[in-house]
Amino acid sequence: MRHQRKVKKLSRTSSHRQAMLNNMVTSLFASRMIKTTESKAKELRRIADRLVRTAKKDTLAARRLVARSVKDRAVLKKLFTEIAPQFKSKPSGFTRVVKMGYRRGDSAMMAVVELLTEKPKIEKDAGKKKGSKKKEKEVAAAEGKSKKEKSASAE
């Protein structure tokens, strides 16, 4: 019987498991989405939801508790300033696990863990891509030809 067995061991020692899950949760908060095996994803969801729930309090004690798991200061700041405020009205369910199919090498079930936050807004015209000057020249050349054709037809 499995009574009182709350932790999935994931075939690792407790220190290795804790370090791995801390790294994974830091990556999740940094990039909003990570791909991993299904069993790791389910354990990661428990930890990530608990950390977001703690971060919603936004106190010094909460910041220190979360800092035990999230070692990167930039990600910690992002969690408290960007991620946690989006969940103020939501009591739980901050992450989602979506099954992706089987991995080719060892046939392990893969899953994606994602934060249910709004996508970051990407500003247009902030950075022009390569080749945009070429398109601008083509558009300008086409406009120049149409102006010449109009002036020739008017005469």
Summary of the structure (lengths in Angstrom):
residues: 155
radius of gyration: 24.9
end to end distance: 95.6
largest distance: 95.6
contacts: 359
relative contact order: 0.13
helix: 52%
strand: 13%
